[in-house]
Every structure is written in structure tokens, then in C-alpha cells.
Amino acid sequence: MTVKLILRDKEYEVRPGMALLDALKKNSIVPESVIATRDGEMITDDEVLRSGDVVKLIAVISGG
Amino acid sequence: MKCRKCENKASIHMRQHKLALCKEHYLEWIPEQTERFIKKYQMFTHEEKILVAISGGKDSLSLWDILVKLGYQADGLYLGLGIDSGINYSHESQRLAEKYANENNLKLHVVDIEKEYGQSIPVLAEISHRGYGRPCAVCGLAKRHEMNRIARDLGYDVLATGHNLDDEAAVLFGNTLNWSSGFLLRQGPVLPASSGGLARKVKPLCRFYEREMTAYAIMRGIEYIYEECPFADGSQSIFYKEMLNQLETVRPGAKLIFYLNFLEAKKSGNLFVEKNVEQQNLHPCPKCGQPTSTPDLCSFCRMIEKARAEIA
């Protein structure tokens, strides 16, 4: 099973065993612009992603 | 990664501070730091009445949450802007602002621009021909005018907004690109009150990254409007924020240094020769009484008059 990253209406798949930071960079997601949660809990960017993980990314930028 | 304070698993890592904290210690750290900034920049005291501008977003609701937690006398002000754009944006943000106020037994003043002035912000923008097809300039003008009017009319000592460091860095970046010296000299954590009737404005969150404020709202379980203002899509400030975040990823702390060193340079007097803002010949607008530098009516009242004339 792969790891799924969800940001707004987009989904990205990465392979298990990657650190979150690498997974974000690999998909051109700027780490500073998101908060990552897994099972409702925030995780730090050194977290190693496991098979079947679903990581919800919350965009942090607002304003106009 | 472990929490620096208790060795439990960290929930957030702030690379610019080389600091990782668990949820419990993060929720202590943010109010402690906010209190430190309030005192450092002499924003207000526990004896003063604070009006917090509430948009229903993460920053303003978190600011209110923190100030109340710190024991300050903080009421909220929500301005109904009448922005719908198919997602009920204003309606939903008002619902969330009221929900937070009700759940925490706090006083929220609600002012609806359309009820007060006859038109919503998007309609005012259209008929006043301001802002190059976007209502953002009219929205900013109306918010500044109304926040000041209500703070003054209701006797608040200070107006607090939820601007975070990313907001400030984006504005600073834009003003630096244009070398807008007037705007640069006015930017800071505190805008002092003027004798002509401008309320003191403060930004207690100005040293927190936007990411940190999002984390605070999530950890506190604050329900905020996640959807972007429909008119903010593609805006210059969001573009600058994205650029600065790319820089931050490569150089942790770049945003913080950019902003703090600017404040330091301004304070030292080495950046520009600071003029006294009071010297700009402010006079009271004959209609609303708020200080203005434009001849006759202030920009806001002129816009409203023009809008009314167009409708008539």
C-alpha cells in the first residue's frame, strides 16, 4: 500500500518509508505552507510515513 | 522528534527557533510569547479595554482566545462585508465568529456594512470604480474606517488585529519592492493613537508565523473559516507569502529576520528619517469626524457619497 497525501481537493501518492519532509518536497509542496495531520494529530516533518497512512495537509496561507 | 520541555512526541517543529514542542507545551508557549510581545512593544495593559477585529479566520479567533486566556478585557468586532461568491463566505465566517463568542461567553459586536451604508463591499467596489476590478481596496478602506469608528464610539482604548508575521513580511516585501517609504515608516507592531481620533492599533501576533497560528487554532480546536476569501485568489499578498515560504524552506528563519531586522533598522533611525505622522495636516472629515489628509470629505465618505449618487 502507498501513502496518501491530501491537500484541499488534490491527492498525492508516495511510497512508504519516506520522511514527511521528503514526501512534500517530492510533490513540490512547500513545507512551510502546510500543517500535516495523521489520524487527527499533527505530525512533524521528520515523521516516517507508513504503508496505508493518510496524511491530511492543511493549507496555512490566508488573506488577500 | 521530541518536545524540548518534556521529551514526549513533538507536535510541531519551529525550525526558525530550533524548537519542537508537544501539544501541551505548545499551548502554553504561544500565550507566554504573546504576553512577552504585548509587553515588549507596550501594546496595552490589563486595565485597558481591547476591541479585537474578528474575521472568523484562524488568526483573529486565536488572538481573541489568547487574550482572554491571558486575562485581558477583550471584546470582538465582526464586520459583515456581504461577500457571497457562491460559498456564502461572509455568512459562514459570521456564523463561526458568533459560535466562538457564544461558546466562550464573550461579547461580539456585529456591524453589517450593507445595513449601515446601503451596499455590500462587492457592490460598493463596483459602483465606486475603485480597486482595478477587485473589491480588496474598498474592503480594506471600509474595514479601517469602521474598525476605528466603532473603537472610538464604543470607548475602546485599543484595536487589536490578528496580523501574523507572514502578513507583515508580505506587506514589507511589497513595500520594499516599491520603496514605499511612507508605508514602510508606518509599519510596525503598534500604530499609536492620534490626537485627531485614530485609535491605537496593535498586532500582538506579529512575530508568529502563519503556520504557528494555524497549529494553535487546530490544537485548541477552534473552528475557523478554512476557505479563502473568494477575492483573495491570485492576490499579490498571497503570491508574496508563497515566495517567502519557499525562501523560508531553504533558509529557516529568513522571514523572521527580514521582519525583525526591519523593525530594528526603523527604530535605530538608520533606515529613513522618520517624519512625524501628525505633521501631515490631518483634519476631521466634515461628515464622519474621523481624521483624514484628503481635502474635504475622507476617502470612505467620498466613496459612500459616490455610490449613493450612482444608485439614485
Contacts between the chains, C-beta under 8 A, distances in Angstrom:
chain1	res1	chain2	res2	distance
A	30	B	242	6.9
A	30	B	245	4.9
A	30	B	246	5.7
A	30	B	249	5.8
A	31	B	249	5.6
A	32	B	209	7.6
A	32	B	211	6.1
A	32	B	245	4.0
A	32	B	246	7.9
A	32	B	248	4.6
A	32	B	249	5.3
A	33	B	211	7.6
A	33	B	241	8.0
A	33	B	242	6.7
A	33	B	245	4.8
A	34	B	211	7.9
A	35	B	211	6.4
A	35	B	214	5.3
A	35	B	215	5.7
A	35	B	218	6.5
A	37	B	218	7.4
A	41	B	11	7.1
A	42	B	11	4.3
A	42	B	12	6.2
A	42	B	23	7.5
A	42	B	215	6.4
A	42	B	218	6.6
A	42	B	219	7.1
A	43	B	11	7.7
A	44	B	1	4.6
A	44	B	10	5.4
A	44	B	11	7.2
A	44	B	12	6.7
A	44	B	13	4.4
A	44	B	20	6.4
A	45	B	13	6.4
A	46	B	1	5.2
A	46	B	13	7.4
A	47	B	1	7.9
A	58	B	214	6.3
A	58	B	218	6.9
A	58	B	226	7.6
A	59	B	226	7.9
A	60	B	210	4.9
A	60	B	211	4.7
A	60	B	213	7.8
A	60	B	214	4.2
A	61	B	166	7.3
A	61	B	210	6.3
A	61	B	238	5.9
A	61	B	241	5.1
A	61	B	242	6.8
A	61	B	245	7.6
A	62	B	57	5.6
A	62	B	58	7.0
A	62	B	59	7.4
A	62	B	210	7.3
A	62	B	228	6.2
A	62	B	229	7.9
A	62	B	232	7.5
A	63	B	167	5.9
A	63	B	170	7.8
A	63	B	229	7.9
A	63	B	232	6.3
A	63	B	235	7.8
A	63	B	237	5.7
A	63	B	238	6.7
A	63	B	241	7.5
A	64	B	136	5.3
A	64	B	139	8.0
A	64	B	228	7.6
A	64	B	229	5.2
A	64	B	231	6.0
A	64	B	232	2.9
A	64	B	235	4.4
A	64	B	237	6.3
A	64	B	238	6.9
